[in-house]
Amino acid sequence: NQVLVPVLAARDNTSVELVLELTKCLMRHHEGIIRVTAIFSLILVALLIPTSVDTFSMDPQQQRNNRDIFQLQSSRRDLLKSPLAVGGALIYAKLVSDAVVKLTQRSDGVYPPEHEHRVEDVLAKALVASIPSTSNRPLRILEIGIGTQWRLNQRGLYHSALDKLSSKGVSQMELTGVDLSIPSEEKLQDLSNRLNSNNNQLHVNMNAIQQSITSKLDFPDGYFDSVVGSLVLCSVDNQDAALQEIKRLVRPNGGTFGYVEHVAVNPGESKYLEWQQKALDPLQQAVADNCHLRRFTEDNIATSFAIESSSNSILFSERFVVKDMWPVSCQCCGVVQRLTA
């Protein structure tokens, strides 16, 4: 009753929001992730089966008023929708729940190699390309969306970049992280110790700021040589505002923005994955901290940095698929260099 009654009520009122709220409630109080399977099955059933209550009435008087079952408003094809919806929903929701469990139970922050290698490559390319031609100050790097674990740092994905920076004569770097949730002081100190212990030639000063990248950070224009982020722009409240702030913070005349993001399927790439993204997007936003499956982040980056109308350039970009990260398997990465204001 706690599940079926609200779902059926939501169907009759054409209100999916109630179902999503129920999903979030179950996830909070009932070891949640696996419960997504049942809830999403019910959502699909509620969306696919006929919404006419008369068709499936349990009222004997109403049944007597109908001369024949085949004179009801729904056709035979409509009547088939219910079992088809149930079967399809169960299969599809099982895939969804397996994927969510796989992504959310990675307590060590490890993602598939196809993703990790690209993050490591983007960090190295973005940081090296941002080295000022003449400067005696430390290299200034901002990472957005660090979370409480600062995953890229914890996983050692900066090590390749630090080695390359050191080989080019960089001896000091300031690494600033920003997010609404940041590591504790103890965690931050541990990450700093580990980062510096792996590279004796380059010393890194680390700090974290608890703030959203969609708001104006307390840094002057062009303060950072490079801004980097991984799987962040999918979940910010206002992607345009975030990108404008990123652009503001990147140093003109050579500063860079490096990114790895999951994105919407482009037209012609995969109709099947496109359908999956559209079907799952509302649920994904509800249960995964506002994560959107259908954002055309590459296009928005190009627009924000005015790639076509200025001398700002994309140093490299790539679209790729990481099957083991479904439903966020369609991804892109790249480095943009800001050469003009």
C-alpha positions as CSV (number, residue, x, y, z in Angstrom):
1,N,0.0,0.0,0.0
2,Q,2.8,2.4,0.8
3,V,4.1,2.0,-2.8
4,L,1.2,1.2,-5.0
5,V,-1.4,3.7,-3.8
6,P,0.8,6.8,-4.3
7,V,2.0,5.5,-7.6
8,L,-1.5,4.9,-8.9
9,A,-2.6,8.2,-7.5
10,A,0.3,9.8,-9.3
11,R,-0.7,8.1,-12.5
12,D,-4.3,9.2,-12.3
13,N,-3.2,12.8,-11.5
14,T,-0.5,12.6,-14.2
15,S,2.0,13.7,-11.5
16,V,5.4,11.9,-11.7
17,E,6.8,14.2,-9.1
18,L,5.0,12.3,-6.3
19,V,6.6,9.1,-7.5
20,L,10.1,10.7,-7.5
21,E,9.6,11.9,-4.0
22,L,8.6,8.4,-2.9
23,T,11.7,7.0,-4.6
24,K,13.9,9.5,-2.6
25,C,12.1,8.6,0.6
26,L,12.7,4.9,0.1
27,M,16.4,5.5,-0.8
28,R,16.9,7.4,2.4
29,H,15.2,4.9,4.8
30,H,15.4,1.5,3.2
31,E,19.0,0.8,2.1
32,G,17.7,2.6,-0.9
33,I,19.6,1.8,-4.0
34,I,18.1,-1.6,-4.8
35,R,14.6,-0.2,-4.1
36,V,15.0,1.8,-7.3
37,T,14.3,-1.3,-9.3
38,A,10.7,-1.7,-7.9
39,I,10.0,2.0,-8.0
40,F,11.2,2.6,-11.5
41,S,9.1,-0.5,-12.6
42,L,6.0,1.1,-11.2
43,I,6.9,4.5,-12.8
44,L,7.0,2.9,-16.2
45,V,3.8,0.9,-15.6
46,A,2.1,4.1,-14.5
47,L,3.3,5.9,-17.6
48,L,2.5,3.2,-20.1
49,I,-0.8,1.5,-19.0
50,P,-4.1,3.3,-19.9
51,T,-5.0,6.0,-17.5
52,S,-8.8,5.3,-17.7
53,V,-9.8,3.9,-14.3
54,D,-13.0,2.7,-16.0
55,T,-11.1,0.2,-18.0
56,F,-9.9,-1.7,-15.0
57,S,-12.8,-1.0,-12.6
58,M,-13.4,-3.4,-9.8
59,D,-16.9,-2.0,-9.2
60,P,-19.5,-4.8,-10.0
61,Q,-22.2,-2.2,-10.7
62,Q,-19.9,-0.5,-13.3
63,Q,-19.1,-3.8,-14.9
64,R,-22.8,-4.6,-15.2
65,N,-23.3,-1.3,-17.0
66,N,-20.9,-2.4,-19.7
67,R,-22.5,-4.7,-22.2
68,D,-19.3,-6.3,-23.3
69,I,-15.7,-6.0,-22.2
70,F,-14.7,-5.2,-25.7
71,Q,-16.9,-2.1,-25.7
72,L,-14.7,-0.5,-23.1
73,Q,-12.7,2.6,-24.0
74,S,-9.4,0.8,-24.4
75,S,-8.6,-1.4,-27.3
76,R,-7.1,-4.9,-27.0
77,R,-3.7,-3.4,-27.8
78,D,-4.2,-1.0,-24.8
79,L,-4.9,-4.0,-22.6
80,L,-1.6,-5.6,-23.6
81,K,0.3,-2.6,-22.4
82,S,0.1,-3.6,-18.8
83,P,2.0,-6.9,-18.9
84,L,4.4,-5.5,-21.5
85,A,5.1,-2.5,-19.3
86,V,5.6,-4.7,-16.2
87,G,8.0,-7.0,-18.0
88,G,10.0,-4.3,-19.8
89,A,10.1,-2.2,-16.6
90,L,11.5,-5.0,-14.5
91,I,14.2,-5.8,-17.0
92,Y,15.1,-2.1,-17.5
93,A,14.9,-1.2,-13.9
94,K,17.2,-4.2,-13.0
95,L,19.8,-2.7,-15.4
96,V,19.3,0.7,-13.8
97,S,19.7,-0.5,-10.2
98,D,22.8,-2.6,-11.1
99,A,24.4,0.5,-12.7
100,V,23.5,2.7,-9.7
101,V,24.9,0.2,-7.2
102,K,28.1,-0.2,-9.3
103,L,28.6,3.6,-9.3
104,T,27.6,4.4,-5.8
105,Q,29.4,1.5,-4.0
106,R,32.8,2.5,-5.2
107,S,34.0,3.5,-1.8
108,D,37.6,3.7,-3.0
109,G,36.6,6.2,-5.8
110,V,37.8,3.9,-8.5
111,Y,36.2,4.2,-12.0
112,P,36.8,2.1,-15.1
113,P,40.3,2.6,-16.8
114,E,38.7,4.1,-19.9
115,H,37.5,7.0,-17.7
116,E,40.4,7.3,-15.3
117,H,43.1,7.4,-18.1
118,R,41.3,10.2,-19.8
119,V,41.0,12.2,-16.5
120,E,44.7,11.8,-16.0
121,D,45.5,12.8,-19.5
122,V,43.3,15.9,-19.3
123,L,44.9,17.0,-16.1
124,A,48.4,16.7,-17.6
125,K,47.5,18.5,-20.8
126,A,45.5,21.3,-19.1
127,L,48.2,22.0,-16.5
128,V,51.2,21.9,-18.8
129,A,49.5,24.1,-21.4
130,S,48.7,26.7,-18.8
131,I,52.3,27.3,-17.7
132,P,53.0,31.1,-18.0
133,S,55.8,32.0,-20.3
134,T,57.4,34.3,-17.6
135,S,56.3,34.2,-14.0
136,N,58.0,33.8,-10.6
137,R,54.8,32.9,-8.7
138,P,53.4,29.4,-8.1
139,L,51.2,27.8,-10.8
140,R,47.6,28.4,-9.7
141,I,45.1,25.5,-10.3
142,L,41.4,25.4,-9.4
143,E,39.5,22.1,-9.3
144,I,35.7,22.3,-9.2
145,G,33.4,19.8,-7.6
146,I,36.0,18.1,-5.3
147,G,33.5,16.6,-2.9
148,T,34.4,15.3,0.5
149,Q,36.9,12.9,-0.8
150,W,38.6,15.0,-3.5
151,R,38.6,11.9,-5.7
152,L,41.1,13.0,-8.4
153,N,43.6,13.7,-5.7
154,Q,42.9,10.6,-3.7
155,R,43.2,8.4,-6.8
156,G,46.6,9.9,-7.6
157,L,45.4,11.2,-11.0
158,Y,47.5,14.4,-10.6
159,H,50.8,12.5,-10.4
160,S,51.5,12.4,-14.2
161,A,50.7,16.1,-14.4
162,L,53.1,16.9,-11.6
163,D,55.9,14.9,-13.1
164,K,55.5,16.8,-16.4
165,L,55.3,20.2,-14.7
166,S,58.4,19.4,-12.7
167,S,60.3,18.4,-15.8
168,K,59.5,21.8,-17.3
169,G,60.9,23.6,-14.3
170,V,57.7,24.3,-12.2
171,S,58.6,24.1,-8.5
172,Q,55.6,25.5,-6.8
173,M,51.8,25.0,-7.3
174,E,48.7,26.2,-5.5
175,L,45.9,23.7,-5.8
176,T,42.5,25.0,-4.7
177,G,39.4,22.9,-4.6
178,V,35.8,24.2,-4.5
179,D,32.5,22.5,-3.8
180,L,29.5,22.8,-1.6
181,S,30.9,19.7,0.3
182,I,34.6,19.7,1.0
183,P,37.1,17.4,2.8
184,S,37.7,17.8,6.5
185,E,40.9,19.4,7.7
186,E,42.3,16.0,8.6
187,K,41.4,14.6,5.2
188,L,42.9,17.7,3.4
189,Q,46.1,17.3,5.3
190,D,46.4,13.6,4.5
191,L,45.8,14.3,0.8
192,S,48.4,17.1,0.8
193,N,50.9,14.8,2.4
194,R,50.3,12.1,-0.1
195,L,50.4,14.4,-3.0
196,N,53.7,16.0,-2.0
197,S,55.3,12.7,-1.0
198,N,55.0,11.4,-4.6
199,N,56.9,14.4,-6.1
200,N,59.9,15.9,-4.3
201,Q,60.7,18.4,-7.1
202,L,57.4,20.2,-7.0
203,H,55.7,21.4,-3.8
204,V,51.9,21.7,-3.8
205,N,50.0,23.9,-1.4
206,M,46.4,22.7,-1.1
207,N,43.3,24.4,0.2
208,A,39.5,23.9,-0.2
209,I,36.7,26.4,-0.4
210,Q,33.1,25.6,0.5
211,Q,31.1,27.4,-2.2
212,S,29.3,26.7,-5.5
213,I,31.0,27.4,-8.8
214,T,27.8,28.9,-10.0
215,S,28.3,31.8,-7.7
216,K,31.2,34.4,-7.9
217,L,34.2,33.2,-6.1
218,D,36.4,35.6,-4.1
219,F,39.2,35.7,-6.7
220,P,40.0,38.4,-9.2
221,D,39.4,37.9,-13.0
222,G,41.9,35.6,-14.6
223,Y,43.4,34.5,-11.3
224,F,43.9,30.8,-12.1
225,D,46.2,29.4,-14.8
226,S,44.0,26.4,-15.2
227,V,40.5,25.3,-14.0
228,V,39.8,21.5,-14.1
229,G,36.9,19.3,-13.3
230,S,35.5,15.8,-13.7
231,L,31.8,14.8,-13.7
232,V,30.7,18.2,-12.3
233,L,28.8,20.2,-14.9
234,C,26.2,17.5,-15.1
235,S,24.8,18.4,-11.7
236,V,25.3,22.1,-11.2
237,D,22.1,24.0,-10.8
238,N,23.0,26.5,-13.6
239,Q,25.5,25.2,-16.1
240,D,25.7,28.5,-18.0
241,A,26.5,30.4,-14.8
242,A,29.1,27.8,-13.9
243,L,30.8,28.1,-17.2
244,Q,30.8,31.9,-17.2
245,E,32.5,31.8,-13.7
246,I,35.0,29.3,-15.0
247,K,35.9,31.5,-17.9
248,R,36.2,34.5,-15.7
249,L,38.6,32.8,-13.4
250,V,40.9,31.4,-16.2
251,R,43.8,33.6,-17.1
252,P,43.7,35.2,-20.5
253,N,46.7,34.7,-22.8
254,G,47.1,31.0,-22.3
255,G,45.1,29.8,-19.3
256,T,43.2,26.5,-19.8
257,F,40.0,24.7,-18.8
258,G,40.2,20.9,-18.7
259,Y,37.1,18.8,-18.4
260,V,35.8,15.2,-18.4
261,E,32.0,15.0,-18.4
262,H,29.2,12.7,-19.2
263,V,26.9,14.2,-21.8
264,A,23.8,13.8,-23.9
265,V,23.9,11.6,-27.0
266,N,24.3,13.6,-30.1
267,P,21.8,13.1,-32.9
268,G,22.7,10.1,-35.0
269,E,25.1,8.5,-32.4
270,S,22.8,6.0,-30.7
271,K,19.0,6.1,-30.8
272,Y,18.8,3.4,-28.1
273,L,21.1,5.3,-25.6
274,E,19.3,8.5,-26.4
275,W,16.0,6.9,-25.5
276,Q,17.5,5.5,-22.3
277,Q,18.8,9.0,-21.3
278,K,15.4,10.6,-21.9
279,A,13.6,7.9,-19.9
280,L,16.0,8.0,-17.0
281,D,16.8,11.7,-16.8
282,P,14.0,12.7,-14.3
283,L,14.8,9.8,-12.0
284,Q,18.6,10.4,-12.3
285,Q,18.1,14.0,-11.2
286,A,16.0,13.0,-8.2
287,V,18.2,10.3,-6.8
288,A,21.7,11.4,-7.9
289,D,22.1,14.9,-6.6
290,N,20.7,16.8,-9.6
291,C,22.8,14.8,-12.1
292,H,21.4,15.4,-15.6
293,L,21.8,12.8,-18.4
294,R,20.7,15.1,-21.2
295,R,23.1,18.1,-21.1
296,F,24.9,19.1,-24.3
297,T,28.0,20.2,-22.2
298,E,30.4,20.3,-25.1
299,D,28.3,22.8,-27.1
300,N,27.8,24.9,-24.0
301,I,31.6,25.1,-23.3
302,A,32.2,26.2,-26.9
303,T,29.6,28.8,-26.6
304,S,30.8,30.1,-23.2
305,F,34.3,30.4,-24.4
306,A,33.3,31.9,-27.7
307,I,35.4,29.3,-29.6
308,E,34.0,30.2,-33.1
309,S,34.1,34.0,-32.7
310,S,37.5,34.5,-30.9
311,S,41.0,33.2,-30.8
312,N,40.2,30.9,-27.9
313,S,40.8,27.4,-29.0
314,I,40.2,23.8,-28.2
315,L,43.6,22.1,-27.7
316,F,41.9,18.7,-28.0
317,S,38.5,17.1,-27.5
318,E,37.2,13.5,-27.6
319,R,33.8,11.8,-27.3
320,F,33.8,8.2,-26.0
321,V,31.7,5.5,-24.3
322,V,32.5,3.8,-21.0
323,K,30.1,0.9,-20.9
324,D,30.7,0.1,-17.3
325,M,29.5,3.5,-16.2
326,W,26.0,3.2,-17.7
327,P,23.7,5.2,-17.6
328,V,26.4,7.9,-17.7
329,S,28.4,6.0,-20.3
330,C,28.4,8.7,-23.1
331,Q,31.2,11.0,-22.1
332,C,33.5,13.7,-23.5
333,C,36.8,15.3,-22.5
334,G,38.9,18.2,-23.7
335,V,41.1,21.2,-23.0
336,V,40.1,24.7,-23.9
337,Q,42.8,27.5,-24.0
338,R,41.8,31.1,-23.3
339,L,43.8,33.4,-25.5
340,T,41.6,36.5,-25.4
341,A,39.3,38.2,-22.9
